[in-house]
Amino acid sequence: MTDPRTLSIKDFTYSLPEERIAKYPLAERDASKLLICKEENITEDIYRNIDAHIPKDSLLVFNDTKVVEARLLFQKSTGGVIEIFCLEQHEQYPDITTAMIQHEKVLWHCLIGGASKWKRGQVLEKKSNYNSKVLVLNARYIEKTGDSFIVELSWNDPALSFAEVLHHFGDIPLPPYIKREAEISDAERYQTVYAHYEGSVAAPTAGLHFTETVFKKLREKNIQKDYITLHVGAGTFKPVKTEVMKDHEMHAEYFTISKSLIQNLIDHLDKNIMVVGTTSLRTLESLYWLGLKQSIVNSQQPMGITQWEVYDHKEKKISTKEALENLIKWMTAEDLDNLTAKTQIIIASGYQFKIANGLITNFHQPQSTLLLLVAAFIGENWKKVYDYALENNFRFLSYGDGSLLWRNT
């Protein structure tokens, strides 16, 4: 496996005019344009017809995370506005679901807009009418840690969970490149139709184009669907500011997968495994390395995957099937139906894919780790794909059009 640490991020750029960034979704989700790249051939269609481009008996893997209203605006008594962006749960909670079901108060890592105007220990207050009562949400600045702040959020209705409080007080956090305020329609359109588990601060946008109509057509071809749960963090928008990739710190993400999904992957290894979204692809690839680790150290618990370790493995590699079977054996021994693990893996040119042979994804920002992943998946064809999309009026980024990319073999 070629080591991508020496890659220069400047080799993964293109000119993206501001007017090509979609500010709003199309009126119909599945009317978005779809670019299909197989080997060196590029064609186009719309998502409503995606079933025609996927072989029967394939498996599609989606991310069923749900975006939370993570953006909170507090007005100080002096009139100034403090914006709190809830990034991820405090370390005292084992996972984001536990943090979301807290009552009365919770600790959260946040980004703060106007932080210089907010003194440590100072309490901000936000009020609203709720069920014929006045609901009060307080925010107290605890401390700064790294690039974020620890904030204690508390509320006066013990019957409400933090997820419910966010739903009432917060706004959907649109990506920074969509330069407008969130509107009522975004609460629905910045979610996939199959969103289920609350926790993301960014949508798994590759899935925004799928509708019940599309799913019906896929079922008619015996194309199965299955799910992972990965709560997408703001780190997905983290720009690469270093010249070479070895100096870039990749963001880490937790994911949860079921034993039945792993078995489903094994059953489709000789067919087609299509992944919807770059974060989902990153998760599936991490499963191979977790399974390899199990065979090497016989760990009592599955370990996370760090940024570069997959390029450092000198041990004898095992087959994808064996790696996945290792995970099932471990989960069976531990009486687990679901596995939660952490991945920081960076996938870039030189990486050898183990599981997926098809990727459905939107068009990503220049010089981003998401574009690096696409380039690793389809090779130098990524330039041809992006040139085609720019020349043929495709819409870019979260609310834009998308692509179906077959892995470069």
N, C-alpha and C positions, 0 to 999 in steps of 0.2 A: 504494500500500500504506500503510495507516494505521500510524503509529509507536506501538508498545505501550510505549515507555519511560515514559510518564506514567501507566500503569495502576497502580492501588492494589491491593496484594495483599489488602487487607481485603474487596475485592469478590468474592473467590474463596474464600469460606469457607462452612462449614456445620457443624452440631453433630454430632459423631461420638461416640456413647456407647461407652465402653470395651468393653461386652459385645458390640458389633457387630463388633469386630475379631476375625477368625478366628485362634485360637491354634493350631489343627491343621487339616490338609486333610481333606476328606471321604474316606471309605473308598475310594470309586471316583472317579478323576480326572474322568471325563466325566459324572458325576452332578451336578456343580456347576450352579447356576442361571445362566441366560443371559438378560440383558435385551437386547431388540432395539429400537433407536430409529431410525426412518426418517421423515424429515421431522418431523412433530410426533407421530407415532404410536408408542406404546410397548407392546410385548407382551413375553411372557416364555416361556422354554422351558428346556431343559437342553442342555449342550454336546454330548451324544450325538446331538442332532438338529440341530446347527448347519448341516449340509449343506442342510437344507430352507430355510435363510434366505440362502444364497449362490447367486447365479446360476451356471448351468453355464458352463464355459469361463473361469471367473475364475482369477486368479493369487493365491495366498496366499504372503506373504513372512514367514519366521520367522527368529529369531536362534538360531543353533546353538551359542552359547557354553555352556561348562560351568562350574559353580561349583566353586571350589577350597576346600579346608579351611583357610581363611585365618586362623583364630583359634587362637593358640598360648598355652598357659598354662605359665608357669615358676614354680616355687616356690623362693624364696631360702632360703639356709641358716638364716636367722632365722625362717623360717616364712611370711613375707609372700609374696603371689602377685602376679606381674607378668603382665598380659595384653598380648600383642602381636597387633595386628590388621594383617595385611599388606594395604596399600592398593593400591600399584602399584609396578612395577619402577623401579629407579634409572635415571637418564638415560643411563648408560653402555651400556645395552642398547637396541637399535633398536626392539624390541617385546617384548610380554609373553611371547610364545612362546619367544623366545631366552632370556629370564630363567628361564623355567620348566624349560628343559633344561640349565641350568647344573649342574655337578658340583662337589662339595666345599665351595663357598661361593658366596654371592650377596649383593648389596646390595639393600635394599628400603626403600621409604617405608612407614612404619607409624604407626598410632595406638598409644599406650601407656596402658594402664590401670595406675595406680600409678606413673607416671613419676617422681614426686617421691622415690620410694624407690630409684630406679635411677640410680646415678652414671655419668657419662660414662666410657667405657672399661671399665666393669665387665662381666664375662662371666657370663651366666646359663647353666645347664646343665640338660638334660633327657635322661633315659636311658630306654631301652626295649629289650626283647628282640625281635630281628628276625633270622629265618633262623638261629637257634641262636647268634647273636652279640649283643653289647650294642651297640646303636646309640646314639650320643651326638649330640645337637644342641646347639650353642652359639649364644648370641645376644650380640652386643657392641654397645652403644650408641655410635654414632659421633658424631652431632651432631643438633641440632634445626634444622629448616628450615621456616619458615612454620608451618602448622598440624600438621605431622607430624614424625617423627623418622626419621633414616637409621639402619638397623640392619644389621649384617653377620651373616648366618646361615651357620654352617658345620657340617659333619657328617663323621663318621669313616669313611664307606663311599663311596669314590670311584665305585663302580658305580651309585650311586643319583642320579637327577636331583632337582632341588628339588621338582618336582611330586610325585614319589614320597615324598619326605620329608614334605611337607605332608600327603599322604594318610595317612601312618602316624601322625604326631604331632598333626595339627591337627583342629579341629572345624569343621563347617559354620557359617558366620556368619549366623545368623538375623537378620532386621531388628530394629532397636532397639525397635519397637513390639510385637513378639512377646515378651512378658515371661516367658520361661521358658528353661531351658537346652536346647541342642540334644540330640535323642535319636537313637538308632540309625536310626529310621525316616526322619528328616530327610535322611539321606545319599542316600536314593532319592527322596523326595517333594519335596525342594527342588531338584530337577533336572527338566528336561523330558525326555520319553522320547527325544528326538532330540538331546540335548546331546552335543557332540562335542569342541570345542576348549577346552581348559582355560584359565581366566584370570579369570573373573568372581568378585567377592566378593558379588554379589547376583544372584539368579536373574531371568531375563526372565519374570516371573511370569504374563504373559498367556498363555504357552504351556503352563503347568502342567496345563491341563485337557485337552490333546489326547492321544489314545490311538491305538493301531493300528486299533481299531474305527472311530474317527472318520475316520482317514486313508483307510481302505478305502471308506467311504461317499462321501468327497470324490472319490476316484478314479473312482467309478462315475458321477459327474456331470461327468467330465473337468475337474475343478478341479485345476489344477497347484499344486505347492508348490516354493518355492525358498528359498535361505538367504543371509543376511548373517552375518558374525561380528562382534559387538560385545561386548567384555568389559565388563560393567556394573560400575561402580565405586561406592564408598560415596557419591560425590557425588550419586547419584540420590536419596539421602535428605536431602540438604542443605536445611535449611529456609530459607525466604525471611524474613529478619529486617529487611529494609528496608521502608519505607512504600511507596515507588514502585519499579518494576522497574528503572529506570535505574541504581539504586545497588546492585543485586544482581549478583554475579559468578557467571555460569553455569559449571557444571563442564564440562570438555572430555573427550571420549571418542574413542578411536581405533576405526576400523572397517575391515574388509576385505570387499571385494565382488569377485565374479568378472565377467569380461567377458561370460560367458554369461548372468548375471543381468541385466546392463544390457540385453542384447539381448532377454531375456524381458520386461522392462518395456516396451521399445519395442513389442514384438509385442502387448502387452495394453493399450496406451494407449486404444484404442477399445472396450475391453471393461471388465472390473472388476479393479482392483488392490486387494487387501485386505492390510492390514499387521497382523501380530500383535505388539502391544506398542508403547508410546510411543517407546521407544528405537529400535526398528526404523523407525518412521515418521520420526523425526528424521534417521536415516541416509539414507533414501530422498530426503527433501527436500533434504538436503545435496548429493546427486548433481546436482540441477538447477543449484545455484549453482556447483559445481565446473566443470560444463560451460559455464556462462555465463562464468566466469573464463577458461577456455581460449580462448573466442572473443574476449575483450577483449584479453588480453595475450599470447596464444600462449606460455604458460609452458612451460618445459622439464620442469616437474614439477607435478602437481596440488597446489594449495595447500590449506591448511586453511581452514575457515570460522570466523571469529570471531563473537563474540556478537551484535553489532548490524549487521554490515556488509550483511546482506541488506536492511535497511531504508534503507540509505544509497545503494544502487546507483541512479545517475542515468542510466546507460547504457541504450540501447535494449534492451528485453527480447527474448529469443528464445523459440521454442517449446520445449516440454518435449522433443519428439522431437529437435530440433536439439541441445539441450544434452547429451542422453544420447549422441547420435551423436558429438559432440565428444570425449567421454570414450573411446568405443570407438576412434576414430581415433588418439587420443593413446596409448592402451594398445597398439594394433597397431604404431604407430611405435616404441614403446619395447620391443616384444616382451614385453609383460606379459599374463599370464592373469588376474592378480589385482591389485587396487588397494587400497592401504592409505592412509588419510587421516585427518585429525583434524577433528572438528567441535565447536564451542562454541555453535552456533546456539541461540537461545532462540525458541521458537515460542509466541506468545501472541495474544490477540485482535487482529485487524488483519492477521495474516499470511495471504497468499494461497497455498493449497496447489497444488502443481504435479503431483503424481504419484498419490497414493493417494486413492481415494474411499470406502474402508471401513476402519475401525479396530476391532480386537478387543483389548480391554484390561480390566484389573481396575478396581476402584474405588479412587481415590487419596486421599491425605491432604488435609485442608483446607489452603489457603494453600501449596500445593506447585507447583513448575514443571510437574509431570506433570498436575495439574488445569488449569493454565493452557493446556497443549497441548490437552487435551480440549475446553476452552471455545472455543479457537480453531477446532477442527475442527467442532463442532456448534452453535456460537453459544450464545445464551441458553438453548437447550434443555438445557444441562448442569444447570441448577438443577432442571428438571423430572425429568431422569433420576435425579439423586441423591435428590430427594424421593421419587420412586417406589421406589427401592431401599431407602431407610430405612423407608418405610411398609409394604413388602412382604417384610420379613425377609431381605433379601439380606445375605450375609456380606461384610465389607470387607477390603481390603488384600491382602497377598501370598498368603495361603492362602484367600482368600475367593472369592466368585463373580465373574462378569465380565459384559461387555457387548459387543454388536456394534453399532457406531455408524456410521451413514451420514453422509457429509460434508454439511454445510449448504451448499446451493447458492444 
